[in-house]
């Protein structure tokens, strides 16, 4: 297929693009370039042969930008809760309105497939012990609310000529050249490596499902390869049942991998987000999909990476590896305006 990947230069995009190219797809990237300052490591796989990369804001995408593609994989949004809460009104403009407009343009241009990177964060506070794709959503943040709204507005667009699929990813982790240290496993591994101490301010009791970015990328590839009638208008939680953890359990796994790391816990926190997720649907109904990673193996991968690149505390704390820090830096240095548009 001829595939447009939005967010191609981001945390997941830099891992997804090489995978799709290796599978024989002709891939074009689309990215606004907010996080180009951050590059943790290099490898041959991290420099894929893209047909082109369009550097452009999602809110300014046009029909011409999407014309001629067979499929769009849409990753490009403001990612994570702290960033979304920083400027909720801008988050809704980009993540909700921008994503719905992209889908409308794609359908009008004759694009046949639209794969949307949603999130298990739409479950927020789980309404029952284990939630699945049929459970009511209960988003607690602007970021999660936008994910639920895009699903609501784009799903009815699906028809015989426009296949739409929604991948509700569990909390991602794992090594990427365009690294993120503002997600739980990556952050805890970075703390363990640079300080030998994980001091949690909460008791770590909330539940979180986690998934390695390689498994997220594999899910995208499987959706693109699947018969349309197997994935059209479908929502899939992306992960595996065994990878639902209490946050304290994740900290203990990381502490055991990074020898000599002290792990401590605080009291119950005000953050009430907690959900366990069923991944039975994707395991049984997405052809060719299965997860290959777990939290321990992912922690070991990061330990080996940090050791190989001799990661310093300054690198771990570098602004470009934390989404909110980088956006605030770009604003402070007048590179983007208050609405996150580039000034130059």
N, C-alpha and C positions, 0 to 999 in steps of 0.2 A: 504493500500500500504506500501511497504518498501521504505522510503523516505530519501534521503540525503539532509540535509539543510546546505549549505555553509554559513558562517557568522553566525553560530548558537549561538555564544557567543556575538554578537553585539547588537546594540540598538533594531532593529526589531527582530532579531533572538531569543532573550531571551523571547520575547512575543509570537512569532510564534510557537516555539517548543512545549510549553505546550498545545496550541490550537490544534495542529495536533495530539499530543498524546491523548488528550481527545476525538478526533474524531475517534480514533481507529487505527491510523497509527503507524507503527514501525519506529521510527525516529533515524537516526544517524547524529551526528553533524560533521562539518568540519570547522575549524577556525585556523587562524594563531596566534591568541592570543595577538595581539597588545594592546588591551584595557582591559586586565584582571585586571589591577590595579584599575579600577573604578567600584564600586558597590554601588548604592545609597540607596537601601532598600531591604529587604528580605520578602518573602512570600512563602507559600507552592507551589504556582503556579510558582515561580521563580526558583524552584529546580526540574525540570522535570526528569523523569526516562528515560534517553537516552539509547539506545542500546550501544552506544559508542560515543566518540568524538575524531576525528582525529585532532591533532594539526600539521598543515602543511601549507606551503605557496602554494597559488593557482597556482603559476608558476611551482610548482614541483609535481602537481597532476599526477597520473598515471592511466592507464587502470584498474589496480587492485583496486584502490581506488573507482571506480564507478561501478565495476562489481557487479551484483546481485540486483541492485536497480530497483524499478519500476518507480521512479520519482526523479528528482533533482530540488530543489528550490534554485536558485542561488542568494544569497544576497552579497556574499563576494567580495567586491571591495573597493578601496580607495574611501571614501565617502565625498562628498561636494566639492564645487568650490575652496575654499582657499587651501585645501589639494592637489587637483588636479593640481592647478597652481604652487604649491611649487616645484614640480619636474615633469613637464609634460611628459618627456620621460619615467619616471618610471610609471606614471599613464597609459600611453598607453600600456606598457608592461604587467601590471597587469590587468587593466580594459578591454582593448580591446583584446589583444592577449591571455591573460590568460583565459578570458571568452569564446572566440571562441574555443580555444583548449579544454576546458572543455566540450563544446557542442559536438565537434567532437568525443572525447573519449566516451561520454555518448551514442551517436548514435551507434558507433562501438561496444559498449559493450551490446547493446540490451536494454538500458533504454528506457522506453516507453514515458515518459513525461519530458519536460524541461520547467520550469517556471522561467522567467528572470525578476528580479526587475530592470526595467528601470526607467525613470524619466520624468516628465513634463518639466524639464529644457532643454530638447531637442528643445523646442519651442523658447527659448532664447528671442528674440525680436519678438513678435507676428506679423505675416505677415498680419493678418486681425484682426478685433475687437475681435472675439472669435474663437479660433483654435480648431480643432478636430483631430481625428486620421488620417484623409486624408489630413490634411494641411501639406505643406512643413515644414520640420524641419529647425531650424536656430540657432544651438547651438553656444554659445559665449565663452565657456570655455573648457578646456581639459576634465574635468569630463563629461560635456554634449556631447561633440564630441564623446567620447568613447561609451556612451550609444547609440547614433545614429548608430555608426559603428557596434556595436554588433548586434543591430536589423537588420541592412543591411546584415550582413554576416551569421547570424544564421537562419533568417526567411526562406531562400530557403532550409534549411536542413529538414524542416518539410515535412512529408509524412505520409502514412497510419500506419507506424510502429513507427514513432517518432513525437510526438505531441509537438510543440513549441508554447509558449504563452508569450507575453510581457506585463508586467504591468507597465505603465507609471504613477508612483505614484506622486501625488501632494506633496508639501513640508510637510514632516511628523511633527507631534508633539505628545505629550502625555507622560505619565509616563512609564518608563522602568527601571528595576534594573540596566541595563547597560546604564545609562542615557547619553544623549547628550544635552549640553547647547550651541551648535554652530548652532542651527536652530531656526528660528525666534520666534515662540511662546514660546518655552522652554526658550530661552534666555531672552525674554522680561519678562516672568513670574519670572525668577530668579532675574533679575534686580529689578523688582517691589518688590519682597519679601525682598531682602537684602539691597537695597538702598532707596526704596520708591521713585524712580525717573527713568523715561525713557526719556533720552535726545537723541533724534534722530538727527543725523548729516544731514540727508536729509529731504526733504519735505514729504516723505512717499507716493508719488504719484504712484509709480509702482504697477502694479497688480500682485498678487500671489494667486494661488489656494493652499489650505491647506487640509490635511487629517490626521485623528487620526491613530496612528499605529494599533489600534485594528481593524479599518476598512481595513487597508492594509492587515493585517493577515487574516481577513475574506475573502478578495478577493482571496488570495492564496488558502485558503481552498475550495472556490467555484470553482476555476479553476481545482483543483485536482479531485473534485467530478463531474465535468461537462462531458457530452459526448464529445469525442475527436473532432467530427466534428463541435461542437459549439465553440471550442476555438483554434483549430489547426491553426497556422500561423496568429493568431489574435493579434492585439494590442488593449489594453484597457487603456484609461485614468482612473486612480483610484481616486475617490473623488465624489463630488456632486456639481451641478451648484451653489447652494446657498453659497458654501464655496470659492468663488472667492472674494478676498478682496483687496483693496488698503492697502499697508503696514501701513499707518496711521490709518486705521480703525482697524487693528489688535491691534495696540498699544493702541487705545482708549478702545477696549474691555478689554484688560488686565488691563488697568488703572482703569476701572470701577469695576472689580472683586477684585483687590487688593486695598482695601479702603485706602485712604490717599496717593496714589501714584500720583506724579506729572508727566505729560506727555508734553513734548515740542518737537518742530520740527525745522529743519534747512532749508537750501536752497536746490534747486534741485541738485541732485548728478550726478556724471559722469557715474554711473552704469545705463546702458540703458536697462537692462533686465526687460521686462514687458510683461505679457501674461495673458489673461483670457482663460479659458479652458472649453470646453463642455464635460460633463460626461454623455451625453445621451446614448452613445453606451453601457457602462457597466450597466447602469440602465435598459436598455431594452433587452440586449442580453446575459448577464452572469447569468445563472440560480441561483436563490437564493440570489443574491447580493443586498444589500442596505446599505447605510451608517447609522450609529447610532449616530455619534458624530458631534458636531459643535465646532467652536472656543471658544465660551463662556463656554460651558460645559467642554471642555478640559482645559481651564484656571482655572475653578473652581476645577477640579480634581487636578491640580498641586498646587493650593493654599492649598487644604486640605492635600495633601501629604507633602508639605513643613512644614505645621503646625504640622503634626503628627510626623515627624522625627526631628523636630526642626532644620531645615537646616541652617547652618551657612554660612557667606560669604566665609569662607575658603573652605567649601565643594563645593559651587557654582563655585568657581574659580579653583577647583582642575583640574590639567592638563588632567587627564584621561577622563574627561567629555567633552573635546574639542579635536577633532581629530588631528588637526594640532599641538597643544601643546604637545600632547602625543607622536606623531611621532618624533617631534624635541627633546623631552626629551630622547627617546630611542636612537636616534642618538648621542646626546650629551654625554650620559653615555655609549656609545660604546656597546650597546646591539644589535643594528642593524647597518648595514653598509649603505653606501650612496645609495645603490639600494634597501634598506629596507629588506634585508635578515638578519635573525637572525645570530649573530656571534657565539653563543654557543649552 
